[in-house]
Amino acid sequence: MNTLAWFAFASLAAWVWLLLGQGFFWRTDQRLPPTTRGPGHAREATAGGPRVPVAGHARDEEPGFPVGGHAREEPGAWPRVVIVVPARDEAGVLPLSLPSLLAQDYPGVAEVVLVDDGSTDGTGALAVELADRCGGLPLTVASPGEPEPGWTGKLWALRHGMALARARGPEFLLLTDADIAHEPDSLRLLVSAAVGNDLDLVSQMARLRVESMWERLVVPAFVYFFAQLYPFRRINRARPRATAAAGGCVLLRTETAVAAGVPESIRQAVIDDVSLARAVRRAGGRIWLGLAERVDSVRPYPGLGELWRMVARSAYAQLRHSPLLLLGTVAGLVVVYLVPPVALAAGAAAGNAPAAWAGGGAWAAMTGSYVPMLRYYRQPLWLAPLLPFTAFLYLLMTVDSAVLHHRGRGAAWKGRTYARPEAAPDR
């Protein structure tokens, strides 16, 4: 066998391992965990200590979610929740997202705190106008001023919003981005899942908008790659082997946030959601992460440029700003995603049967593993064989992220640049 065939077999072996040994990352069945009691009853897990009981809604048990301890049934009481929304120049999406939060049909006491993080487009005034027009949950709009040194903008806004929220004495905080729209029962289901399963952090990866051609090519792959890096099943085990969260929708137990020292303990993090999850885990908290069914991002990414900036602003931070990790990532993307179609085409043209068969097998495995994510996003399956092209785009975005970082323009977002931000800490 020649060099091309060896690379093709290496790619095929990598795909066999990814499909069977990486937490079944390609499956999309990790959805919001159900409680085991119907309305008016609660579940209290004794294994992790007593929790305040809450009413739940019985649903079929999802595979892969651990429920530990012994449960007992008693009347439920809905805990107080404060929804914290950091917002910077979000006037374009706020009319689509904020009314959905104000309209939550939560049976307990809940309110919304929107933190206007130095917006120049009238975000704060628009939020007040929407609340007056739509009614619903009480809304407080606050502004923390410019971030102090050592803080990223979003975490600075969350610091201010969480401090205001804690003064209300909530048991839970819902941290949700300004571009995230929630179905009316979203908060109720999140709280039911958290208390009914004795969880300290429940995070849903919002379904991103997929309308333009570039969104169809890039967005489902973005979630696919995230799940490959942080397999949801491994995160959701009773003894987790990975830790992550999705920052657009995070329900966090207040006492756990205090114990974890967040957001102060992660104030420099650009990848704030992963950093938050790790801080909660270090404090002994239980975490769940999965795909959303009733939580959607309304932010448009119509062109490649917008999607490119979304990925490039944090890709190198995820690699801890390490040239060696960057080199390894580029090599891995080439072997795993780019070699299969090249080996198939070149092997078939040159009569190199081993290279063609191994490359074709790796490409078929890759394509098949991508199908569940395309179905989740309700996209045509003919996009699945194009995953190597999308992976090549992500390779270029990652390299560009490193170039921007070394030019002092890394992690630029909405007029702010964090020249040397911290990556998500490991411990």
N, C-alpha and C positions, 0 to 999 in steps of 0.2 A: 504494500500500500504506500502511496505517496503522502506528502505532507497534508494536502487538502483532505484526503480521506481520514487521516488521524484527527485533524481538527473537527471534521464532521462527526466522527465517533465520540470525540470529547463532548461535543454539543449534545449529541443524543443521550449520552450518559448523564449529562447535567440535567436534561429534561426529565429523565426517569427519576432522578433524585428529587427534583422540584415537585413533580406530580405526587410522589409518594412520601417524601420525607420532610416537606416544608409546611407541615400543618394543614394540608389540603387548602392552601391559600386561595385556590381558584374557585372554591365553592362559595356560593352567595347565600347560604342558609343561616348565617348568624344575624338574626333580626332581634328586635327588642324582646328581652326575655319575659315570659309571662309569669304571673303569680300563680299560686296554687289554690287560691280561695276566691270565691265570687264576691260581688259587691256587698259591703256591709260587714266583711270579715277581714281579718288580717293574718299575716304570717310573721312570726317572730323566730328568728334563727338563734338558738341558744349557743351554738358552737362559737360564734363570734361576739358574744356578749349581748345584752338586751338592747333592743331597738324600739323606738316608738312605733306602734302598729299603725297601719294605714289600709284603707279599703283597696281591694284589687279587682281586676277583671280577668276571669279565667279565660285562658286561650290554650291551644294545643302546645305541648312542650316542644321547644325547638331542640334539635340535636346539638350536642357539644357544649351546652351551658351547664356549669356545675352548680348544684344547689346543695349546700352543706348544712349539717345540724338537724335538729328535730323541730318540727313545727307544731304550734298549738293554735287553736282557733279562738278568737275573742273579738268583741266589737272594735271597729276601726275608728280612727280619728285622723283627718287629713292634716298634715303638718303645714306650717306657714312657709311660703316660698317667695323669694324676691328674684325677679328676672333682671339680670344685668346685661346691658347692651352697650359695648364700646362702639363709637361711631365717629368717623372722620370723613367729611365730604361725602356723605351718603344720601344726599337729597334725591339722587336718581333712582335709588332702589327702595328708599324708606316707605313710600306709599304702598309698595307691594309687600313689605315685611312687617312693619310696625303694627298695622291694623290686625294682623293675624295673632300677634302676641296679646294685644288688648282684648281680643275676642275669645281668649281661652276660657273654656267652660269648667274651670277647676272648682271642685266643691269646697275647698278650704280657702284660706286667706292668701291672696297673692297680689303682687304689685310689680310695676316695671320701673327700673331706674336706667335711663339712657344717659350715657356720659358723652357729651359733645367734646371730642378731643381736638380742639383748635380748628374746627371746620371753617371754611371760607365760603361755603355755598348755602348757608342758612339752614344747616341740618337741624340745629336745636330748635329754631323757630318753627320749622316744618313739623317737627315731632309734636310740639305743643298744639299746633293747628290740627294735626291728625287726631290727637287725643280728644280735642274739643269736638271734632266732627264725628268721630266714631264711637266715643264713649268706651265703656268696658272697664278693664282693670285700671286702677289709679296709676298715673305716670308722673315721675319726677325727672326733670332734665337738669343735669349738673355739668360743670366744666372744671377740670382740674388744673388748667393752665398748661404751659409747656413742660415736657418731661424733665425731671432732674437728671443730672449726669449719672450714667450707669443704668438707665432704664430704656427699654424699647417702648415705643408709643402705645401699643395696644395694652401691654402689661401695666403701664402707668395709668391708663384709663381704667383698667380693671381694678387696680389698687384703690382708686378713688371710689369707684362704684361699689366694690365689695365692702369698703369701710362704711359707706352710707347704708348698704343693705344690712350689715351686721347690727347696726344700731336699731333695726326693726325687730331683731330677735328671731330670724327665720331658722328653721331646721335645715332647709336646703337653699342653695343658690343655683339658678339656671343661668349659665354663661353662654350667650348666643350672639353670633355676629349680626351686624345690621343688615346683611343681605340674605338672612335666613328666614324663610316663611314657614310657619307651623300650622298644621291642621288644628281645629278647635280642641281636639282631645289630646294633643301632643303632651302638654304638661301633665295631665292626669295620668297618662300611660307611663310617662317617665318616672313619676313619683311612685306609682304602683309597682313598677319593676324594681326600683331602688330599695324601697322599704320591704316589699314582699320577698326580696331575695337577699336582704341584708348587704346591700352594696353601698360603697361610699362614693363611687364615681360611675355614672352611666353616661356613655358618650355614643352618639349616633353620627355616622358620616353622612351628612346631608346629600341628597341626590342633586348633583350639579346640573346646571342647565345644559342641554344638548340640542341645539337647533341648527347652528351653522355647520358647514362642512368641516371646518377646522375643529369645532367642538366635538363633532362625531369622531374624528380621528384621534383627538388628544385626550378628551375628558375621561371616557371609560378606561383608557389605558392608565391615566393618572391614578385612579382608584385601584386598578389591577396591580400596578407596581407598588403602591402603598401596602396593599394586602400581602404582596409577596415579601416585602421587607418586614412587615409586622403582621404575621398571620393571626387573624382574629381568634381562631380556636385556641391558639397558644396563650393569648392574652386572657381569655375567658376561663381557663382551667382553674380548678381549685388550687393547684400548685402551678402558677403561671410560669411560662418560659419566655415571655416577651412582655413589654409594657408600652402602651401607646394610647392616644386618645385623638379624637377629631375635634378641633377647636371650634367649629361652627355650632356645636350643640353639646354642651357638657352640663349635666346635673351633678352638683357637688354637695356633699354633706358639709354643713358649715363647721361643725366641730372638727372634722377631718382637715378642712382647709386651714384652720387655726393650728392644728397639730403639725401640719406639713409646712407651715410658715409661708404659704403662698398668698399673694404673688411675690413677696419680697425675696424668697429663696431662689426664684427663677427670673429675676428682674431683667437680666441681660439676654434672655433666650429669644432668638428669632423663631425657632420652631417651638413655640410656646405650648402647644397642645401635648407634644411628647414629653416636654420638660415637666409640665403639670402632672401628667400621669405618673412619671417616675417619682416626683416629690410625694404624691399621695401613696404610692406603693412603699416608699421608704418609711412613711409614717404608719405603716401597717394597714392601709386601706385596701378594700377589695374593689376591683375595677371590672367593668364590662365595656366592650366596644363592638359595634356591629353596624350594618347598613341600615339606613333609614327607609321607612315606607311612607311616613307622613310629615317629613321635614325636608324642605327643598331650598336650594340656593337659587335666588332670582337674579344674581349678578350675570350679565352677559359677557361673553368672551368671543365676540363675532369674528375676530381676525387672529392670525397666528401671532402677531405681535403682542397682544394682550395675554395670550396663553404662555408665550415665551417668557414674558416678564414674571408671570405668576410662578413658574417653575424655577427660573434662574435666580430669583431673589433669595431663595433659601436652600438650593441644592447643595452648594459647597459647604454651607453651615452644617447640613446633615452629615457631611463627610468630615466634620470637625476641622475644616480648613487644612486637611492633610494632603500634600501632593501624592504621597504613597497610596492613600485610600482613593484618590482621584484616578491614579494610574490603574489601580486594581479594578475600579468600577468600570472604566472605559474598556479594559481588556475583557471583563466579564460580559459587558453588553455586546461586545463584538462576537465573542465565542458563542454566547447563548442565543442571541437574537439575529445577528447578521450572517454568521457562517452558514446556517441551514439553507436559506435560499440560494446563496452563492454556490455552495457545494452541490446542490441539486442541479442548478443550471450549468455550472462548469463541468460537473461530473458527467451529466448527460451529453453535453457537447463533445467532450473528450473521450467518451466511452469508458469512463472511470466508474464502474458499477458500484464499488464499495462507497465512494464519496457520494454518488447520487442517491443510493438507498439510505445511507445514514443521514444525509442532509434532508432528504424527503421525510424520513421518519421523525426527525427533530422538528421540522416545520409543521408536520401534522400534529405532533403533541402540543406544540405551542399554540396552534390554531384552535385545537379542541379545548385547551384550558382557558382560552379567552372567550369562548362562546357564552358561558354562564353570566359573565359581566355584561356582555352586549345584550343579553336577554333582560337583565336587571334594568339596563338603561333603555330598553325597548328599541334597540337599534338593529338594522339589517345585518344578518350573519355574514354577508359578503365582506364586511369590514374585518373579519377575523384574520384572513390571510395577510392583511396589510399591517399586522402588528410589527414585523421587522422594520418597516418604514417609520412607524411611530417611534419605535425604540431608537432608531437612528436620530430622530429629532430630539429625543430626550438626551441622548449622548451629547449632541451639540449644545443643548441648553445647559447641561451640567458643566461642560468645558467653559462655556460663556460665563457661567456663574463664578467659576474660579478666576477667570480673567478679570471680571468686574471687581471681585474682591481684592485682587492684587493691585488694581488701579485705584483702590479706595472708594469704589462706588458699589460695594456689595450691599445686599439687603436693602435696596432703595424701595421705598413704598410711600406713595402719596406725599411727595415733597420732602420726605425725611430719608436720610442715608445713615446707616450704622456701619461705620468704616471697618470695625473689627468686632462684630457681635459674637456672643458665646453660642456655641452649639448646644444641643440638648445634653445635659450632663448625664453620665452613666450611673453615678452613684451619689 
